[in-house]
Amino acid sequence: MKANGTDPRTETVETEAGTARISWLPAAEPRLLLALSHGAGGGIEARDLRALAAALPAQGVSVALVEQPWRVAGKKLAPAPKTLDTGWRGLWPALAGTGLPVVSGGRSAGARVACRTASALGARAVLALSFPLHPPGRPEKSREDELLAAGVPVLVVQGGNDPFGRPAEFPPGEYRMAEVPHADHGFAVPKKSGPTEGEAMEILTTAVTEWLAGIV
């Protein structure tokens, strides 16, 4: 692991899938570390990841925003799930090396990675943002097995109008669900109905903060 030379809070980590990057947002007196990765169609600039990174350090939760190797390399398409998992496993020692309990998380494809690897890596819990339960319009292609097999406490935060799976479509299971009304897969909300973007992010960050307060 090494600093990138321009930002002391950003480090690169070599993995078998390539070079990953971690942006650290530390709490003054942290009790947990929340590691968050992006989805297959964007990076750590996603509104939900940035909102959590801004809100949680004041609550005693350090945040690590993780860029998978394919994203660091400038590629436009995410690799296969197996390669994503390899990248996540490869950077995990840098996360665990903080000495803090680590909550594994991400949005969309990153949420799937967190669920698939949580038990093996010793994650304390999983935060699944916009979990892609199925491809849009293909409910028969369910990925519920990944969610239900996480083996640790899980919070799913889902947009009420997410085409990858609305909250009512999710199966019963040992996880918690928080809904952001009217929001789509990226937690964008219609201008003429539902909460404003700021209110939507407040719903999201409040749900996550309250859930993390119970993770020990």
RAZIUR-V279909 format. One record per pair of residues at least 6 apart in sequence whose C-alpha atoms are under 7 Angstrom apart, sorted by sequence separation. I is the first residue (numbers start at 0). J is the second residue. D is the distance in whole Angstrom. If there is no record, write none. Layout:
I&J&D, I&J&D
This chain:
3&9&6, 12&18&6, 13&19&6, 37&43&5, 55&61&7, 56&62&7, 95&101&7, 104&110&6, 134&140&7, 159&165&6, 182&188&5, 188&194&7, 2&9&6, 3&10&6, 11&18&6, 12&19&5, 36&43&7, 133&140&5, 158&165&7, 159&166&6, 181&188&6, 188&195&7, 2&10&4, 3&11&7, 11&19&6, 12&20&6, 69&77&6, 105&113&7, 133&141&5, 157&165&7, 188&196&6, 1&10&5, 2&11&6, 11&20&4, 104&113&5, 132&141&6, 133&142&6, 157&166&6, 187&196&7, 0&10&7, 1&11&5, 10&20&6, 11&21&6, 52&62&6, 103&113&6, 132&142&5, 0&11&6, 1&12&7, 10&21&5, 114&125&7, 132&143&6, 0&12&5, 9&21&6, 10&22&7, 113&125&6, 166&178&7, 181&193&6, 0&13&7, 9&22&4, 180&193&6, 8&22&6, 9&23&6, 103&117&7, 8&23&5, 110&127&5, 68&86&7, 110&128&6, 67&86&6, 103&122&6, 111&130&7, 159&178&6, 102&122&6, 110&130&6, 154&174&6, 155&175&6, 156&176&6, 157&177&6, 158&178&6, 159&179&6, 179&199&6, 43&64&6, 101&122&6, 102&123&5, 103&124&6, 104&125&5, 105&126&7, 106&127&6, 107&128&6, 153&174&5, 154&175&5, 155&176&5, 156&177&5, 157&178&5, 158&179&5, 159&180&5, 160&181&5, 161&182&7, 163&184&7, 101&123&6, 102&124&5, 103&125&5, 104&126&4, 105&127&6, 106&128&4, 107&129&5, 152&174&6, 153&175&6, 154&176&6, 155&177&6, 156&178&6, 157&179&6, 158&180&6, 159&181&5, 160&182&5, 161&183&4, 162&184&7, 43&66&7, 100&123&6, 102&125&6, 103&126&6, 104&127&6, 105&128&6, 106&129&6, 107&130&5, 158&181&6, 159&182&5, 160&183&5, 161&184&5, 179&202&6, 42&66&7, 106&130&7, 107&131&5, 158&182&4, 159&183&7, 179&203&7, 130&155&7, 147&172&6, 158&183&5, 125&151&7, 158&184&6, 33&60&7, 124&151&5, 125&152&6, 126&153&6, 127&154&6, 128&155&6, 129&156&6, 130&157&7, 135&162&5, 24&52&7, 32&60&6, 33&61&6, 34&62&6, 35&63&6, 36&64&6, 84&112&6, 123&151&7, 124&152&5, 125&153&5, 126&154&5, 127&155&5, 128&156&5, 129&157&5, 135&163&5, 158&186&6, 30&59&6, 31&60&5, 32&61&5, 33&62&5, 34&63&5, 35&64&5, 36&65&5, 37&66&7, 83&112&7, 124&153&6, 125&154&6, 126&155&6, 127&156&6, 128&157&6, 129&158&7, 134&163&5, 177&206&7, 26&56&4, 29&59&4, 30&60&6, 31&61&6, 32&62&6, 33&63&6, 34&64&6, 35&65&6, 36&66&6, 115&145&6, 133&163&5, 25&56&6, 26&57&6, 28&59&6, 29&60&5, 34&65&7, 114&145&6, 118&149&6, 132&163&6, 133&164&6, 24&56&7, 27&59&7, 29&61&6, 84&116&7, 114&146&6, 117&149&6, 118&150&6, 131&163&5, 132&164&5, 26&59&5, 118&151&7, 131&164&6, 26&60&6, 111&145&7, 115&149&6, 26&61&5, 114&149&5, 25&61&4, 24&61&6, 25&62&6, 39&76&7, 24&62&5, 39&77&5, 23&62&6, 24&63&6, 23&63&5, 22&63&6, 23&64&7, 21&63&6, 22&64&5, 21&64&6, 22&65&6, 21&65&5, 20&65&6, 21&66&6, 20&66&5, 19&66&6, 20&67&7, 19&67&5, 19&68&4, 18&68&5, 17&68&5, 20&71&7, 16&68&6, 19&71&6, 18&71&7, 129&184&6, 16&82&6, 32&99&6, 34&101&7, 31&99&5, 32&100&6, 33&101&6, 34&102&6, 35&103&7, 36&104&7, 37&105&6, 38&106&5, 16&85&6, 30&99&6, 31&100&5, 32&101&5, 33&102&5, 34&103&5, 35&104&5, 36&105&4, 37&106&5, 38&107&5, 39&108&6, 15&85&7, 16&86&5, 31&101&6, 32&102&6, 33&103&6, 34&104&6, 35&105&4, 36&106&6, 38&108&5, 15&86&7, 33&104&7, 38&109&5, 14&86&6, 37&109&5, 36&109&5, 15&89&7, 14&89&5, 14&90&6, 12&90&6, 50&200&6, 54&204&7, 47&200&7, 51&204&6, 55&208&7, 50&204&7
